[in-house]
Amino acid sequence: MDNKLQDIEKQLDGKRNFEAPPLHLWNPPLSGDIDIRIDAEGSWYHDGDPIARQSIVDLFSRILRREDDGNYYLVTPGEKWRIQVELHPLIVVDVDRRGEGSAAVLALTLNNGSTVEVGPEHPLTTEASRQGVAVVALAHGLSALFSRPCWYRLVELLGDDMVVQSHGQRYPLG
């Protein structure tokens, strides 16, 4: 790992719980580009090599945001590094439905260990380049593509009208 990655990790390590950091309050100037890439399958790479430590991926995914220019940035209170994202930065790895009909709630687990509930703050859409697989919108301009097993699980939950419901919202996926 090069010094840029170590510096970012040191800034964040042990300071607070970063399940939901206040990225909207952090607006440092651009520090530059860092050779981090997230491929279309959600795997993270640095200088062309996979990032082996899942704890680093989890940490970095929580300080990642997409800005109005369409680019993705790792942001700390003092630094902002542009990275490359091929499709969606996160992947849905588990789907759990509680309740039925209009009372149903879809809880999603992401590949960084966080969970979100599908609803007005986290709506579902589809990804045309992946044959209409579902995508969930996340905070800070991010999104998560459904993994193949989770997509099949979601398809099983569709009604005859090809709609899934969560938090009283209807999401057509057919």
N, CA and C atoms as a LAMMPS dump frame, in Angstrom:
ITEM: TIMESTEP
0
ITEM: NUMBER OF ATOMS
522
ITEM: BOX BOUNDS ff ff ff
-5.0000000000000000e+02 5.0000000000000000e+02
-5.0000000000000000e+02 5.0000000000000000e+02
-5.0000000000000000e+02 5.0000000000000000e+02
ITEM: ATOMS id mol type element x y z
1 1 1 N 0.855 -1.174 0
2 1 2 C 0 0 0
3 1 3 C 0.893 1.227 0
4 2 1 N 0.594 2.211 -0.86
5 2 2 C 1.46 3.372 -0.9
6 2 3 C 1.103 4.373 0.193
7 3 1 N 1.878 5.43 0.29
8 3 2 C 1.714 6.403 1.365
9 3 3 C 0.365 7.097 1.35
10 4 1 N -0.213 7.351 0.167
11 4 2 C -1.51 8.016 0.093
12 4 3 C -2.571 7.195 0.821
13 5 1 N -2.612 5.889 0.562
14 5 2 C -3.588 5.025 1.233
15 5 3 C -3.343 5.003 2.734
16 6 1 N -2.093 4.892 3.143
17 6 2 C -1.772 4.853 4.568
18 6 3 C -2.138 6.167 5.244
19 7 1 N -1.913 7.295 4.568
20 7 2 C -2.261 8.588 5.141
21 7 3 C -3.764 8.714 5.355
22 8 1 N -4.564 8.275 4.373
23 8 2 C -6.017 8.331 4.515
24 8 3 C -6.464 7.437 5.665
25 9 1 N -5.917 6.226 5.723
26 9 2 C -6.287 5.304 6.798
27 9 3 C -5.936 5.891 8.159
28 10 1 N -4.766 6.504 8.298
29 10 2 C -4.346 7.077 9.581
30 10 3 C -5.271 8.211 10.003
31 11 1 N -5.731 9.02 9.042
32 11 2 C -6.636 10.12 9.375
33 11 3 C -7.93 9.615 9.997
34 12 1 N -8.364 8.458 9.576
35 12 2 C -9.67 7.951 9.975
36 12 3 C -9.612 6.934 11.105
37 13 1 N -8.51 6.224 11.228
38 13 2 C -8.406 5.089 12.127
39 13 3 C -8.655 5.48 13.581
40 14 1 N -9.674 4.868 14.19
41 14 2 C -9.927 5.006 15.613
42 14 3 C -10.526 6.323 16.055
43 15 1 N -10.813 7.251 15.157
44 15 2 C -11.314 8.549 15.577
45 15 3 C -12.798 8.542 15.929
46 16 1 N -13.589 7.798 15.201
47 16 2 C -15.026 7.741 15.469
48 16 3 C -15.645 6.615 14.66
49 17 1 N -16.899 6.378 14.918
50 17 2 C -17.633 5.356 14.188
51 17 3 C -18 5.921 12.815
52 18 1 N -17.536 5.291 11.753
53 18 2 C -17.791 5.795 10.423
54 18 3 C -18.868 5.017 9.69
55 19 1 N -19.86 4.529 10.425
56 19 2 C -21.004 3.91 9.744
57 19 3 C -21.696 4.942 8.861
58 20 1 N -21.77 6.177 9.336
59 20 2 C -22.417 7.244 8.576
60 20 3 C -21.657 8.551 8.813
61 21 1 N -20.478 8.689 8.233
62 21 2 C -19.693 9.91 8.46
63 21 3 C -20.373 11.128 7.834
64 22 1 N -20.098 12.309 8.352
65 22 2 C -20.746 13.532 7.84
66 22 3 C -20.059 14.056 6.577
67 23 1 N -20.107 13.269 5.516
68 23 2 C -19.426 13.657 4.278
69 23 3 C -19.901 14.999 3.742
70 24 1 N -21.165 15.319 4.007
71 24 2 C -21.701 16.587 3.515
72 24 3 C -21.024 17.794 4.177
73 25 1 N -20.347 17.582 5.294
74 25 2 C -19.647 18.666 5.983
75 25 3 C -18.182 18.779 5.561
76 26 1 N -17.693 17.783 4.857
77 26 2 C -16.28 17.74 4.493
78 26 3 C -16.114 18.232 3.06
79 27 1 N -15.483 19.343 2.879
80 27 2 C -15.31 19.926 1.549
81 27 3 C -13.895 20.427 1.318
82 28 1 N -12.905 19.552 1.466
83 28 2 C -11.528 19.976 1.2
84 28 3 C -11.294 20.13 -0.301
85 29 1 N -10.255 20.852 -0.682
86 29 2 C -9.938 20.936 -2.117
87 29 3 C -9.443 19.583 -2.626
88 30 1 N -9.523 19.412 -3.93
89 30 2 C -9.06 18.174 -4.552
90 30 3 C -7.57 17.983 -4.288
91 31 1 N -7.245 16.815 -3.732
92 31 2 C -5.845 16.461 -3.489
93 31 3 C -5.208 15.858 -4.729
94 32 1 N -6.042 15.313 -5.623
95 32 2 C -5.552 14.712 -6.859
96 32 3 C -6.241 13.394 -7.129
97 33 1 N -5.666 12.639 -8.03
98 33 2 C -6.17 11.311 -8.379
99 33 3 C -5.351 10.279 -7.619
100 34 1 N -6.006 9.218 -7.21
101 34 2 C -5.314 8.098 -6.577
102 34 3 C -5.674 6.853 -7.387
103 35 1 N -4.742 5.977 -7.601
104 35 2 C -4.973 4.809 -8.453
105 35 3 C -5.752 3.733 -7.704
106 36 1 N -7.006 4.069 -7.416
107 36 2 C -7.959 3.106 -6.852
108 36 3 C -9.075 2.959 -7.87
109 37 1 N -9.432 1.714 -8.139
110 37 2 C -10.49 1.414 -9.106
111 37 3 C -11.429 0.386 -8.485
112 38 1 N -12.723 0.619 -8.669
113 38 2 C -13.736 -0.36 -8.271
114 38 3 C -14.299 -0.925 -9.565
115 39 1 N -14.13 -2.237 -9.759
116 39 2 C -14.596 -2.83 -11.015
117 39 3 C -16.104 -3.06 -10.982
118 40 1 N -16.647 -3.522 -12.085
119 40 2 C -18.091 -3.695 -12.236
120 40 3 C -18.661 -4.76 -11.311
121 41 1 N -17.802 -5.592 -10.741
122 41 2 C -18.253 -6.625 -9.797
123 41 3 C -18.107 -6.171 -8.349
124 42 1 N -17.666 -4.913 -8.134
125 42 2 C -17.531 -4.367 -6.791
126 42 3 C -16.203 -4.645 -6.12
127 43 1 N -15.227 -5.184 -6.858
128 43 2 C -13.906 -5.449 -6.288
129 43 3 C -13.053 -4.181 -6.37
130 44 1 N -12.286 -3.95 -5.314
131 44 2 C -11.443 -2.757 -5.217
132 44 3 C -9.998 -3.105 -5.556
133 45 1 N -9.331 -2.195 -6.299
134 45 2 C -7.943 -2.376 -6.713
135 45 3 C -7.158 -1.104 -6.426
136 46 1 N -5.909 -1.278 -6.072
137 46 2 C -4.985 -0.16 -5.915
138 46 3 C -3.72 -0.474 -6.701
139 47 1 N -3.332 0.441 -7.558
140 47 2 C -2.185 0.222 -8.45
141 47 3 C -2.303 -1.101 -9.208
142 48 1 N -3.529 -1.474 -9.58
143 48 2 C -3.769 -2.681 -10.358
144 48 3 C -3.883 -3.962 -9.552
145 49 1 N -3.582 -3.913 -8.262
146 49 2 C -3.65 -5.099 -7.407
147 49 3 C -4.895 -5.048 -6.53
148 50 1 N -5.522 -6.202 -6.278
149 50 2 C -6.691 -6.206 -5.388
150 50 3 C -6.311 -5.692 -3.993
151 51 1 N -7.214 -4.923 -3.405
152 51 2 C -7.025 -4.514 -2.014
153 51 3 C -7.457 -5.703 -1.175
154 52 1 N -6.5 -6.324 -0.504
155 52 2 C -6.739 -7.588 0.196
156 52 3 C -7.437 -7.413 1.538
157 53 1 N -7.229 -6.303 2.191
158 53 2 C -7.814 -6.102 3.523
159 53 3 C -9.234 -5.572 3.405
160 54 1 N -10.208 -6.425 3.729
161 54 2 C -11.605 -6.021 3.638
162 54 3 C -11.889 -4.831 4.541
163 55 1 N -11.196 -4.723 5.666
164 55 2 C -11.43 -3.592 6.568
165 55 3 C -11.091 -2.263 5.887
166 56 1 N -10.093 -2.257 5.014
167 56 2 C -9.747 -1.032 4.268
168 56 3 C -10.848 -0.711 3.268
169 57 1 N -11.316 -1.73 2.543
170 57 2 C -12.406 -1.522 1.581
171 57 3 C -13.64 -0.998 2.31
172 58 1 N -13.978 -1.6 3.442
173 58 2 C -15.155 -1.161 4.205
174 58 3 C -15.007 0.289 4.645
175 59 1 N -13.834 0.631 5.163
176 59 2 C -13.577 1.99 5.613
177 59 3 C -13.668 2.975 4.456
178 60 1 N -12.985 2.683 3.368
179 60 2 C -12.997 3.591 2.23
180 60 3 C -14.392 3.72 1.624
181 61 1 N -15.163 2.654 1.612
182 61 2 C -16.506 2.732 1.028
183 61 3 C -17.406 3.673 1.824
184 62 1 N -17.083 3.892 3.09
185 62 2 C -17.888 4.774 3.925
186 62 3 C -17.475 6.246 3.809
187 63 1 N -16.342 6.509 3.166
188 63 2 C -15.938 7.901 2.935
189 63 3 C -15.95 8.219 1.442
190 64 1 N -16.705 7.436 0.701
191 64 2 C -16.818 7.594 -0.744
192 64 3 C -18.081 8.384 -1.065
193 65 1 N -17.957 9.315 -1.979
194 65 2 C -19.148 10.014 -2.471
195 65 3 C -18.994 10.291 -3.955
196 66 1 N -20.144 10.45 -4.597
197 66 2 C -20.179 10.835 -6.004
198 66 3 C -20.682 12.272 -6.037
199 67 1 N -19.964 13.101 -6.761
200 67 2 C -20.321 14.511 -6.81
201 67 3 C -21.049 14.838 -8.103
202 68 1 N -21.516 16.062 -8.194
203 68 2 C -22.301 16.492 -9.347
204 68 3 C -21.561 16.354 -10.672
205 69 1 N -20.231 16.322 -10.629
206 69 2 C -19.459 16.158 -11.869
207 69 3 C -19.433 14.709 -12.35
208 70 1 N -20.089 13.797 -11.576
209 70 2 C -20.155 12.388 -11.949
210 70 3 C -18.972 11.567 -11.472
211 71 1 N -17.977 12.206 -10.878
212 71 2 C -16.793 11.502 -10.39
213 71 3 C -16.986 11.052 -8.945
214 72 1 N -16.194 10.046 -8.582
215 72 2 C -16.216 9.485 -7.239
216 72 3 C -14.966 9.938 -6.491
217 73 1 N -15.153 10.248 -5.19
218 73 2 C -14.059 10.765 -4.382
219 73 3 C -14.038 10.094 -3.018
220 74 1 N -12.835 9.795 -2.532
221 74 2 C -12.625 9.444 -1.137
222 74 3 C -12.393 10.769 -0.418
223 75 1 N -13.205 11.034 0.61
224 75 2 C -13.178 12.34 1.258
225 75 3 C -12.948 12.187 2.75
226 76 1 N -12.014 12.977 3.272
227 76 2 C -11.791 13.107 4.709
228 76 3 C -11.938 14.593 5.021
229 77 1 N -11.871 14.97 6.272
230 77 2 C -11.952 16.414 6.559
231 77 3 C -10.845 17.223 5.887
232 78 1 N -9.697 16.607 5.601
233 78 2 C -8.579 17.357 5.047
234 78 3 C -8.132 16.981 3.651
235 79 1 N -8.685 15.893 3.079
236 79 2 C -8.24 15.444 1.76
237 79 3 C -9.416 14.962 0.924
238 80 1 N -9.229 15.038 -0.387
239 80 2 C -10.239 14.559 -1.342
240 80 3 C -9.494 13.978 -2.53
241 81 1 N -9.659 12.656 -2.736
242 81 2 C -8.959 11.933 -3.8
243 81 3 C -9.967 11.354 -4.785
244 82 1 N -9.783 11.621 -6.055
245 82 2 C -10.648 11.069 -7.11
246 82 3 C -10.224 9.632 -7.387
247 83 1 N -11.223 8.737 -7.494
248 83 2 C -10.976 7.341 -7.836
249 83 3 C -11.845 6.967 -9.039
250 84 1 N -11.636 5.779 -9.589
251 84 2 C -12.392 5.302 -10.749
252 84 3 C -13.394 4.224 -10.328
253 85 1 N -14.615 4.334 -10.813
254 85 2 C -15.662 3.343 -10.558
255 85 3 C -16.226 2.934 -11.913
256 86 1 N -16.159 1.631 -12.208
257 86 2 C -16.597 1.151 -13.524
258 86 3 C -18.114 1.157 -13.704
259 87 1 N -18.854 0.805 -12.667
260 87 2 C -20.308 0.73 -12.816
261 87 3 C -20.992 1.286 -11.58
262 88 1 N -21.065 0.526 -10.519
263 88 2 C -21.626 0.959 -9.234
264 88 3 C -20.597 0.61 -8.164
265 89 1 N -20.406 1.469 -7.19
266 89 2 C -19.334 1.217 -6.222
267 89 3 C -19.618 0.109 -5.214
268 90 1 N -20.884 -0.211 -4.992
269 90 2 C -21.222 -1.225 -3.991
270 90 3 C -22.114 -2.298 -4.601
271 91 1 N -22.203 -3.413 -3.889
272 91 2 C -22.974 -4.57 -4.34
273 91 3 C -23.93 -4.993 -3.22
274 92 1 N -25.166 -5.316 -3.58
275 92 2 C -26.126 -5.876 -2.626
276 92 3 C -25.82 -7.369 -2.51
277 93 1 N -25.561 -7.826 -1.272
278 93 2 C -25.179 -9.226 -1.057
279 93 3 C -26.236 -10.023 -0.293
280 94 1 N -27.285 -9.348 0.208
281 94 2 C -28.359 -10.07 0.878
282 94 3 C -29.631 -9.248 0.825
283 95 1 N -30.771 -9.936 0.695
284 95 2 C -32.087 -9.311 0.655
285 95 3 C -32.959 -10.008 1.673
286 96 1 N -33.624 -9.225 2.498
287 96 2 C -34.542 -9.778 3.487
288 96 3 C -35.843 -8.99 3.422
289 97 1 N -36.969 -9.696 3.267
290 97 2 C -38.266 -9.022 3.253
291 97 3 C -38.986 -9.323 4.553
292 98 1 N -39.438 -8.256 5.189
293 98 2 C -40.259 -8.383 6.398
294 98 3 C -41.634 -7.836 6.069
295 99 1 N -42.655 -8.586 6.4
296 99 2 C -44.017 -8.145 6.134
297 99 3 C -44.463 -8.486 4.73
298 100 1 N -45.708 -8.158 4.442
299 100 2 C -46.317 -8.464 3.145
300 100 3 C -47.025 -7.237 2.591
301 101 1 N -47.252 -7.254 1.284
302 101 2 C -48.024 -6.205 0.627
303 101 3 C -47.475 -4.82 0.892
304 102 1 N -48.389 -3.869 1.161
305 102 2 C -47.96 -2.481 1.364
306 102 3 C -47.191 -2.295 2.673
307 103 1 N -47.241 -3.273 3.576
308 103 2 C -46.488 -3.196 4.833
309 103 3 C -45.096 -3.818 4.717
310 104 1 N -44.762 -4.345 3.537
311 104 2 C -43.467 -5.004 3.353
312 104 3 C -42.317 -4 3.433
313 105 1 N -41.202 -4.486 3.949
314 105 2 C -39.963 -3.713 3.993
315 105 3 C -38.845 -4.617 3.476
316 106 1 N -38.12 -4.127 2.488
317 106 2 C -36.957 -4.846 1.964
318 106 3 C -35.71 -4.287 2.623
319 107 1 N -35.004 -5.148 3.366
320 107 2 C -33.737 -4.761 3.982
321 107 3 C -32.609 -5.369 3.157
322 108 1 N -31.658 -4.536 2.777
323 108 2 C -30.542 -4.968 1.932
324 108 3 C -29.238 -4.874 2.705
325 109 1 N -28.399 -5.887 2.556
326 109 2 C -27.054 -5.846 3.118
327 109 3 C -26.087 -5.639 1.968
328 110 1 N -25.164 -4.707 2.147
329 110 2 C -24.199 -4.366 1.112
330 110 3 C -22.865 -5.051 1.375
331 111 1 N -22.022 -5.074 0.372
332 111 2 C -20.73 -5.763 0.49
333 111 3 C -19.752 -5.073 1.442
334 112 1 N -20.108 -3.924 1.999
335 112 2 C -19.272 -3.296 3.024
336 112 3 C -19.844 -3.532 4.422
337 113 1 N -20.879 -4.385 4.508
338 113 2 C -21.477 -4.727 5.792
339 113 3 C -22.602 -3.82 6.233
340 114 1 N -22.818 -2.728 5.549
341 114 2 C -23.898 -1.827 5.949
342 114 3 C -25.241 -2.35 5.431
343 115 1 N -26.31 -1.843 6.025
344 115 2 C -27.657 -2.228 5.614
345 115 3 C -28.472 -0.983 5.314
346 116 1 N -29.384 -1.119 4.375
347 116 2 C -30.328 -0.055 4.034
348 116 3 C -31.682 -0.692 3.789
349 117 1 N -32.717 0.101 3.953
350 117 2 C -34.068 -0.352 3.63
351 117 3 C -34.532 0.373 2.383
352 118 1 N -35.073 -0.392 1.437
353 118 2 C -35.61 0.192 0.215
354 118 3 C -36.799 1.051 0.591
355 119 1 N -36.854 2.245 0.061
356 119 2 C -37.94 3.178 0.343
357 119 3 C -37.631 4.519 -0.287
358 120 1 N -38.32 5.561 0.156
359 120 2 C -38.128 6.877 -0.46
360 120 3 C -36.673 7.372 -0.434
361 121 1 N -35.914 7.074 0.619
362 121 2 C -34.518 7.505 0.689
363 121 3 C -33.585 6.593 -0.109
364 122 1 N -34.019 5.361 -0.336
365 122 2 C -33.194 4.373 -1.041
366 122 3 C -34.056 3.627 -2.058
367 123 1 N -34.455 4.322 -3.133
368 123 2 C -35.328 3.692 -4.127
369 123 3 C -34.58 2.703 -5.02
370 124 1 N -35.353 1.828 -5.634
371 124 2 C -34.819 0.873 -6.604
372 124 3 C -34.992 1.402 -8.015
373 125 1 N -33.998 1.152 -8.839
374 125 2 C -34.079 1.383 -10.274
375 125 3 C -33.477 0.142 -10.93
376 126 1 N -33.238 0.204 -12.211
377 126 2 C -32.614 -0.936 -12.896
378 126 3 C -31.413 -0.454 -13.698
379 127 1 N -30.515 -1.378 -13.981
380 127 2 C -29.291 -1.101 -14.727
381 127 3 C -29.41 -1.711 -16.119
382 128 1 N -29.597 -0.862 -17.117
383 128 2 C -29.789 -1.335 -18.492
384 128 3 C -28.594 -2.138 -18.999
385 129 1 N -27.377 -1.75 -18.611
386 129 2 C -26.207 -2.454 -19.115
387 129 3 C -26.048 -3.844 -18.505
388 130 1 N -26.877 -4.162 -17.528
389 130 2 C -26.856 -5.486 -16.892
390 130 3 C -28.221 -6.179 -17.029
391 131 1 N -28.838 -6.03 -18.163
392 131 2 C -30.124 -6.659 -18.481
393 131 3 C -31.202 -6.34 -17.448
394 132 1 N -31.215 -5.121 -16.935
395 132 2 C -32.278 -4.686 -16.044
396 132 3 C -32.162 -5.154 -14.611
397 133 1 N -30.977 -5.558 -14.171
398 133 2 C -30.772 -5.951 -12.773
399 133 3 C -31.025 -4.727 -11.895
400 134 1 N -31.566 -4.958 -10.711
401 134 2 C -31.915 -3.869 -9.806
402 134 3 C -30.675 -3.185 -9.235
403 135 1 N -30.855 -1.9 -8.962
404 135 2 C -29.856 -1.033 -8.334
405 135 3 C -30.582 -0.249 -7.262
406 136 1 N -29.935 -0.068 -6.113
407 136 2 C -30.516 0.746 -5.053
408 136 3 C -29.703 2.03 -4.919
409 137 1 N -30.407 3.156 -4.794
410 137 2 C -29.754 4.441 -4.578
411 137 3 C -29.373 4.562 -3.111
412 138 1 N -28.178 5.114 -2.877
413 138 2 C -27.647 5.251 -1.525
414 138 3 C -27.316 6.711 -1.241
415 139 1 N -26.931 6.978 -0.025
416 139 2 C -26.53 8.324 0.374
417 139 3 C -25.288 8.754 -0.395
418 140 1 N -25.088 10.043 -0.472
419 140 2 C -23.888 10.656 -1.054
420 140 3 C -23.714 10.345 -2.534
421 141 1 N -24.833 10.144 -3.244
422 141 2 C -24.776 9.905 -4.679
423 141 3 C -24.318 8.526 -5.084
424 142 1 N -24.209 7.613 -4.129
425 142 2 C -23.741 6.259 -4.419
426 142 3 C -24.895 5.349 -4.818
427 143 1 N -24.559 4.151 -5.262
428 143 2 C -25.541 3.148 -5.652
429 143 3 C -24.928 1.771 -5.466
430 144 1 N -25.816 0.778 -5.381
431 144 2 C -25.356 -0.605 -5.233
432 144 3 C -26.132 -1.486 -6.202
433 145 1 N -25.404 -2.255 -6.973
434 145 2 C -25.982 -3.213 -7.909
435 145 3 C -26.284 -4.506 -7.171
436 146 1 N -27.391 -5.127 -7.482
437 146 2 C -27.728 -6.42 -6.873
438 146 3 C -26.818 -7.503 -7.428
439 147 1 N -26.241 -8.306 -6.548
440 147 2 C -25.479 -9.475 -6.985
441 147 3 C -26.458 -10.438 -7.652
442 148 1 N -25.936 -11.372 -8.414
443 148 2 C -26.812 -12.317 -9.116
444 148 3 C -27.741 -13.067 -8.151
445 149 1 N -27.243 -13.656 -7.047
446 149 2 C -28.16 -14.355 -6.135
447 149 3 C -29.229 -13.434 -5.539
448 150 1 N -28.845 -12.197 -5.237
449 150 2 C -29.822 -11.261 -4.669
450 150 3 C -30.838 -10.818 -5.709
451 151 1 N -30.409 -10.688 -6.95
452 151 2 C -31.336 -10.349 -8.017
453 151 3 C -32.378 -11.463 -8.17
454 152 1 N -31.931 -12.72 -8.158
455 152 2 C -32.873 -13.838 -8.259
456 152 3 C -33.825 -13.85 -7.068
457 153 1 N -33.316 -13.553 -5.89
458 153 2 C -34.161 -13.492 -4.69
459 153 3 C -35.208 -12.393 -4.852
460 154 1 N -34.794 -11.237 -5.361
461 154 2 C -35.734 -10.133 -5.563
462 154 3 C -36.788 -10.503 -6.596
463 155 1 N -36.384 -11.169 -7.67
464 155 2 C -37.335 -11.591 -8.704
465 155 3 C -38.384 -12.522 -8.105
466 156 1 N -37.975 -13.397 -7.172
467 156 2 C -38.928 -14.285 -6.496
468 156 3 C -39.966 -13.497 -5.696
469 157 1 N -39.611 -12.3 -5.258
470 157 2 C -40.512 -11.481 -4.442
471 157 3 C -41.467 -10.631 -5.273
472 158 1 N -41.241 -10.58 -6.598
473 158 2 C -42.102 -9.773 -7.46
474 158 3 C -43.511 -10.344 -7.516
475 159 1 N -44.468 -9.454 -7.554
476 159 2 C -45.842 -9.884 -7.756
477 159 3 C -46.095 -10.154 -9.225
478 160 1 N -47.323 -10.57 -9.542
479 160 2 C -47.69 -10.83 -10.933
480 160 3 C -47.54 -9.589 -11.806
481 161 1 N -47.612 -8.415 -11.186
482 161 2 C -47.48 -7.165 -11.93
483 161 3 C -46.017 -6.724 -12.091
484 162 1 N -45.064 -7.603 -11.699
485 162 2 C -43.627 -7.338 -11.805
486 162 3 C -43.21 -6.112 -10.986
487 163 1 N -43.869 -5.955 -9.828
488 163 2 C -43.606 -4.844 -8.925
489 163 3 C -43.239 -5.41 -7.568
490 164 1 N -42.26 -4.799 -6.908
491 164 2 C -41.91 -5.142 -5.539
492 164 3 C -42.239 -3.913 -4.685
493 165 1 N -42.674 -4.158 -3.445
494 165 2 C -43.045 -3.059 -2.563
495 165 3 C -42.141 -3.025 -1.349
496 166 1 N -41.892 -1.795 -0.864
497 166 2 C -41.141 -1.601 0.371
498 166 3 C -41.469 -0.221 0.914
499 167 1 N -41.766 -0.165 2.198
500 167 2 C -42.128 1.099 2.86
501 167 3 C -43.242 1.812 2.106
502 168 1 N -44.208 1.039 1.611
503 168 2 C -45.36 1.623 0.933
504 168 3 C -45.093 2.116 -0.479
505 169 1 N -43.883 1.974 -0.95
506 169 2 C -43.534 2.382 -2.306
507 169 3 C -43.55 1.192 -3.239
508 170 1 N -43.912 1.433 -4.486
509 170 2 C -43.936 0.369 -5.48
510 170 3 C -42.801 0.59 -6.482
511 171 1 N -42.077 -0.496 -6.778
512 171 2 C -40.938 -0.42 -7.692
513 171 3 C -41.119 -1.426 -8.807
514 172 1 N -41.522 -0.944 -10.018
515 172 2 C -41.665 -1.856 -11.152
516 172 3 C -40.296 -2.317 -11.644
517 173 1 N -40.138 -3.598 -11.775
518 173 2 C -38.837 -4.163 -12.19
519 173 3 C -38.949 -5.043 -13.411
520 174 1 N -40.131 -5.139 -13.984
521 174 2 C -40.317 -6.015 -15.129
522 174 3 C -39.996 -5.365 -16.435
